[in-house]
Amino acid sequence: MTQSQGAEVLNSGPVQRSAPPGRRARSGYGHPWLTLVAVALGVMMVGLDATVVSIANPAIAKDLGADLSGLQWVTNAYLLSLAVTLIPAGKIADRFGRKRTFLAGVIGFAAASVLIGLSGGLGMVIFWRVVQGFAGALLQPASLAILRNTFPPDKLNAAIGIWGSTVGISIAGGPIVAGLLVENVNWESVFFLNAPLGVVALLVGLWVIRESRDEEARGSFDIPGVALLTGALFALVWGLIKAGEHGFGDAVPLVSFAAAAVLLAAFVANETRAESPLLPLGLFRSVSLSAATGLIVLGFFGMFGTIFFITLYLQQVHGMSPVDAGVRMLPMTGIFIVASPIAGALTNRFGPRLPLALGMGFTAAAMFGLARIGVDAPYVQLWPWFVLVGLAFGMVIVAGTEAIVGNAPAHLAGVAGGLQQTASQIGGVLGTSVLGVLMSTKVGDVLVDRLTGAGVPGTAAQQLSGQGGIVSQGVAPVPPGTPAPTAEAITNGSHLAFMDGFQTSLTVAGAVAVVAILAALLVRRGSTPVDGAAVA
């Protein structure tokens, strides 16, 4: 969740007309700053969720017996449902009312969070994460639309700046909050945290938010487009995760990839015929817009993939507590707060090309740097790369948003903003999935050799050869009753195998980022520039 969503709202077409004010005389009703409080509390839940889950993942895996693919779905189920719902959710808010849609999202997000914590198994956790993603999609676009229809023009940029700072602070504080809760309570409490925030946001929102809607919003929805895109993305990610378990030559991933290709082709055909398409394909005639969309995907690819595996490394391999891991990640997450204004200033002065190229350059440098760390790397070898990841994220998201929205036709600026958000979520899904495949494949290839090299007898190492899914989480599969010297050898060999997979994954991510620098050179400033305050 980023301030770039301001682009979608600030460029979403004609000025929206408010619904009848109703009980305008009620104290606080329609008050701009109280409305901002309600909206900020709602988006704070989403901001926290962006980082708390990564800290809770090792505890979830241990408690629920999840392998790497199951753990990936805890993240990907949320990102997928969010990605495919953002654009239609914006249309729902315009048609049925922004306040109503926002509050429905708040209720759904808080309720799903509680039900995740009450789930007794991994399957139910994943199911409620899907519901949580749908609710987050209702909440996010509506929140900025509410601000636009509440604040006068001369105060709107300040309001969006405060809104964005709230998101940044919640993202930065998420790992520490999650660490404290996981270490001192349990992983379920990470999700229960959203309940009080949701209740306060709901009560304040009911009291102060004034309803508004777009009276000219079209009533049709591209339901086939939503279904086809959802199916294509699900089949793609399912195939990637299954490839990590069984190899790319197995029937399951091959069938999944074929299904994804067919569904994607059907989606493209549907969009060319739909009266009100989910994603007008004419947008991609712009080389700059297409390149920027790809760069957003790649930026989030590296960001989410890095966070996913770094938290496993810090806790499982380095032996840090959840709190320590959260604090150590602050240079990565905390830099969000300052990276966006820097990127906004560079974009306003030089256009999106320079910050996009810098962002992907920083990403490449960070990936290659992290790929060289060892099992016992001191923190001084980690935090500089964390800073670069945070800076890269800010550069790519801000400059990419300017390029996407600025190069879209004015009447499609809102759709272009939705495209930016969808691309970011898809990038997150692909980051955890593709890098997870590379990780598990490499671990499976080297595990026996690493175990025997660490002193594990050959027969015992062969018996552990099927534990690659566990080792890919940084966990050493030491059988109960194993003598201490053998247990130590298994631990050392497993951690070395994990690092082989870790290094391979991030090296590939770095190579992709280098290629993306060339794509950044294709991007030019659009004719409909985005207000820097909205995205910075």
N, C-alpha and C positions, 0 to 999 in steps of 0.2 A: 504493500500500500504506500503510494507516494503522492507528493503534491502535484504530480503531473496530471492527476485527474482534474485539477483546476482548468487545464486546457480544454477538456471536454465540455465543462460547464460554461466557461467564459466564451466559448466559440460555438455554442449549440444552436445558433440560429437567431430568430427574432426574439425580442424581449418577451418574457413569459408574463402571462397575466395571472394575478392571484385569484384564488377562489373567494367567494364571499367571506368576509372576515368573521362573521358570527359574533361571538362574545368578545368584541374588541375592548370593551370596558374592563375586562378582567385584569387585575393587577399582574403585570409582567407579560401579558399575552402579546406576542409579536415583538418583544423586546430583543433587539439584535444581539446584544452581548450575552443575554441569558440563553438565547437560541444557540449561540456559538458554544456555550458550555454543554448543552445537551448533545449537540452534534459531535463535539470533541470527545465526550465520554463514550459515544458509540464507536467512533473510529479508533479510539484507544484500545478497545477490545481486539480489533483486527490487527493493529500494530503490534500489540503484545504477542498475539498468536503467531506472528511472522517469525519470531525468534524463540519463544518459550518451548515450542515443541521440539526443536533441535536439541535443547538441553535435556528434555525429558525422554528422548528416544532410547538411550541405553537402559534406563529404568523400565520403560515400557517393554523393551525386548526381553529383559530378564524376568519380569513379573509374568508376562503373557506368553513366554516361550516363542517369540517371533524371530524368524530368520531374516536375512538382509532384505529379501523381496517383500516380506510382510511389513518390515519397518519402512521400506520405500513407499508402500501404499498408504501408510499413516500420513505421510506428507503429500503424496501424489493424488490421493482421493480428494483432498481439500482443494489442491491447486487445479485439478481438472474440472471439478464442478464449478469453481469460481471462474475459470477461464471461459467456459462455454455459456455462462449465464450473464456476464457483465453487460454485453451489448443489449440483449433483450430486456434485462432488468432496467436499463435506462429508459427504454420505451415504456415499460410498465409504469415507472414513476411518473413520466410525462402524462400518461393517459389517465391513471387512476389516482394521482396525487402524491407529491413528494413526501409529505409528512406521513401519510398512511404507509407508504412503501418503506420509508426509513424505520418507522417504529416496528413494522412487521419484521424487518431485518434484525433489529435489536432483539426482539423477542425470540426469533428463531435462532440467532447466534448464541444468545445466553442459554436458551433451553438445550440446544444441541451440545454446548460445552458441558453442561451439567450431566447430560446423558452419556457423554464420552467418559466422564469420570466414574459413572455408575456401571459402565459396561463390564461384564465379566469375562470377555474374551476379545481376541484381536479382531474377529469379524465384525462385532458390534462397534468397536472403536472406529474401524474403517467406515462402516455405514454412517455413523453419526458425524464423521468428518466430512462425508459427502454433503449431508444436510447442512452442516456448518458453512461449507463453501457456498451453497445456494443462498443461505441467509446473508453471508458477507457480500455477495453480489447485489442483493437488494439494498443493503445498507450503504455501500460505498458511493455509487453515482448519485443517489438521492441526497447524500449529506451535503455535497457541494452545491447542488441545485437549490437546496433550502437556503444556504448562505447567500446565493446570488439573488434570491427573491426576498431576502430579509434586509440586507445591508444596502444603504445608498451607495452609488458608484464610488464616491470619494473615500469610503471606508472599507470597500470590499477587499482590496488588496491586502490591507492590514489584517482583516479577518482571516483570509486564506493563509496568510503568513503564520498566524497563531495556530490555525488548524494544522498546517503542515509541521510546525514545531512540535505540536502534541504527538503527531504520528512519529516523528523522528525520535522524540524522547522515549516513547513507549517501545519502539524498536530497540533503542540503545539499552534501555533498562530491562528488557525482557529476559536476557540471559541471566542477569543477577537475580531478579525476582524468581525465575524458574529454579535457579540453583538453590536458593534458600528454601523454597518450598519442597523440592525433591529431596534435599538433604535432611530437612527437619520434619517434614510431614510425609508426603508421598507424591507420586507422579500425578495422581488424580487431582490433587489440590491445584495443580497448574491450570486445569480447566475449570475448576470450581471458582477460581478467581474472577471469571467473567460474569458470574451471577450477580454479585453486588454492583458491579459497574453497569450491567444491563438494567437492573432494577432502577438505579438512580437516573440513568439516561432515559428510561421509559417514563418515569414520573415527571421529570423536568420537561421532557419533550411533549408529553400530553398537555402540560400546563402552559408552555410558552410558545411552542412552534406554531406558526400560522400556516394553514394548508395552502398549497398552490399547485397548479397543473398547467400544462400547455393545452389551451382550448383548441389549437389547430392540430394536435397530435393525431396521426393516422391510426385507425383502429385495427389494421391488419398486422398479424405477426407471422414471421417466416418460420412456422413450426417445423416443416420438413428440413429447412436449413439447420435449425438448432439440433434436430435429431441426427442428421447426417454428420454434422461436425462433431457432435458428442461421440457418436459411434466410431468415427475415424480416429479421433484422438485416443479413445479408450483402447481400440485395437492396436494402435501404434505402441502405446506405453505397455500394454499387456505383453506384446511380442518382445519388447526390449527386456522386460523383467524376466520373462520366461527364457529368453536367450542367455541371460546371466546364469540361470539354473541348469539348462540343458545344452547350451551351445546354439549357435546360429543355424546349424544344419538340422536341428530337430524339427519335427512336423509342426509343433505348436507355434513357435515363433514364425515359421514360414507362412502358415495359414493366417496368423494374425496380421503379418505385414501385407499379405495379399488382400485381406479384408479391408485394411486401412486404406490401401491404394484405391480399391473399388469404391469405398464410401467417400473418399476425398474427391474422386472423379465425379461421383453422383452429386456431391455438394456443389462443385463448380458448375455442373450442368443445371442444377436447381437455381443457383444464384443468377444465372443468365436469363432465366424465365420468370423468376418470382416478381410479383407486382411491387412488393416492398422487401427487397432482399436483406438478409441479416448482414451481409458484407458485400457492398457493391464492388464488383471486381474491376470496374473502371478505375478505381483508385490506384491500382498497381501499374497503370500506364506510366505513372511518374517513377522514373528511375530513382530519384532521391527518396521518395516515400518508401519504395520497395526495399532499398538498401537500408534505410533507417529502421524499418520494421525488423529486418533480419538482424541488425545490430542490437536491437532491444532484446530479441530472443537470445542472442549469444551473450549479452551482458548478464542477463539473469541466469543463463546456463552456467556460467562460471561462478556467479555469486551463490546460488542455491547449492550447487554441487560442492563448493568449498565449505560452506557452513555445515552441510550434512556430514561430510567426512572429517572435518576438523574437530567437531564435537566428539565423534567417536574416538579420534586419535587422542585428544586431550584427556578424556575420561578413562577409556579402556586401555590404551597403550601407555600413556604417560602417567596414569594412576591418579589424576586430579579428581577432587570432589566436584559435584555439580556447581557449587558456589565458586570454587576456584576457576573452573572452566568458563563460567559466565563472566567473571571479572577479566580473565585473560582475553576474552573476545571483544572487550570494549573498544580497543583501537579499530576494530573492523566495523562494529555497529554504531559506535558513538560518532564516528567521522561523518555519518550520514547528515548530521545536523549542520555541519559546516560545508560539506562537499557540494550540496545543492546550490547555495548562494554563489559559491565560486564558479560552478559550472554555468549558472545563469548569467553571471557577469561576462564570462568568456564567450558564451553564445551570443549575447547581445552585441558584443564588440566585434567578434570575428566570424559569426555565423556558426552553424552546427558542425562543420567539417573538422575544425581543429579540436574541439573538445571530444568529439567522437573518436578521432584518431588517438588522442592522448588517453582516453578512457580504455580503449582496447589495447593500447601499448602498456598501460599500467596493469591491465588484466594479464597480459602475456608475461610481463616481468614477475608478477606475483605468483602465477601458476608455476613458472619455471623455478622460482626461488623456493616455493614450498615443496616442489618435487625433489629437492635436494636434501631435505631435512632427514634426520635419522630417528631411531627409536627413542633415544635419550636426548634429543635436541634441547638445549637451554632456551628459555623464553626469549632471550635476546635475538635468537635466530628466527623467531616467529613474528613478533609484533610489527616489524617494518613491513612485512608482506601483508599483514592484516590491514595496515593503514592504506596500502596501495589498493587493496580490494575495495575498501570503502570509498576511496577517492574515485576509482574507476566506475563504481556503481553510480555515484552522483553525476559524473560526466556523461555517461551513456544515457541515463534515464532522462536528464534534463535536455540535453542536446537532441536526443532521439525524438523526444516529444515535439520539440520545435520543428524538426524536419518533417515529421509525420503530419502534424496538424497544419503547419505552414504550407506544405506542398499539396494539401487536399483542397478541392473546391470549397468555397465558403459555405455552401449549403450542406456539405458533407463533413464539416469540421467536427460535429458531435460524434459521428460514426468513426471518424479518424481517431478521436480521443479514445473511443471504446476499443479500436484496433490496437492502440498502444498498450492498453491494459491487458487485453487478451494475449498479445505477444509476450508480455512480461510473465504472465502465468504459465504459458506454454514453455517458455524458456526455463522456468523453474522446474517444471515436470521433466523436461528433457535432461536438465542438468543432473538431477538425482537418478534418473533412469539410465541414461547413456553411461555416465561415469560409474554407476553401480554395476553395469554389465562389464565394463572394462576392469573394474576392481575384482569382481567375483571370478571372472575368467582368468585373470593373472594369478590370483591366489590359488585357484584350482591347479594351475600349471606348475607352480613352484612349491606347493605346500609340502609334499613328501621330501623333496630335496632339502628344503629349509629345515624340516624336522630332523632328518638324518644328519645334516650338517651341524645341528645344535647338539647332537649326541643322543637322539632318540633311536632305539634299536629299529632296524629296518622293518621287522614284522609289525611292531607297534605303530610305526609311521604309516605303513600301508593301511592298517586298521582305522587310522584317523584321516585317511585321504578323502573320505566323504563329508568331512566337517568344514568344507570350504565356506559354506554359508555362515557358519558361526565365526570362523576366523576373519571373514570379511567385515565383521563388526568390531574387530580388534579383540575379540574374546578368545582366550586359550581353552581348547576343549580338553581339560585335564579330567580323566575318569576318576571317580571316587576311589580312594584307597591307593592311589598311585604314590610310590616312594618319592620322597622330596627331591632327590637329584633328577629323576625322570620328569617329575612335574615341572621343575625349573627349566629343563631342556625343552619340554613341550611348549612352555610359555615363551621362551626365547625364540624358538623356531616359528611359532604362530605369529608373534609380533613382527618378525622379519618378513614373513610372507605377507602380512597386512601392509607393511611399508612398501613392498614390491608393487602391490596393487595400487596403493595410494599414489606412489610416484608415477606409475604408468598412466593412471587416470588424469592426474594434473598435468603431466607432460603433453598428453593429447589435447587437453583443454587449452594449454598455452599455445600449441601449434595452431589450433582453430582461431585463437585470438589474433595471432600474427596475420593469418589470411584475412581476418575481419578488418584489419587496419587498411588493407587495400580497398575493401568495400566502402570504408568511411570516406575515401577520396572521391567517391561518386556523389556524395551528398552535397547539396547546395542549400542556401537559405531560401525558404519559401516566400511566396508573395503575400501570405497571410500570417505574419509573425505572431507568435504566442507571447502574451504579456509575461515578462520575466517574473513578476511577482506571483504569478499563478503557478509557476512550476519551480521556482527557485527555492 
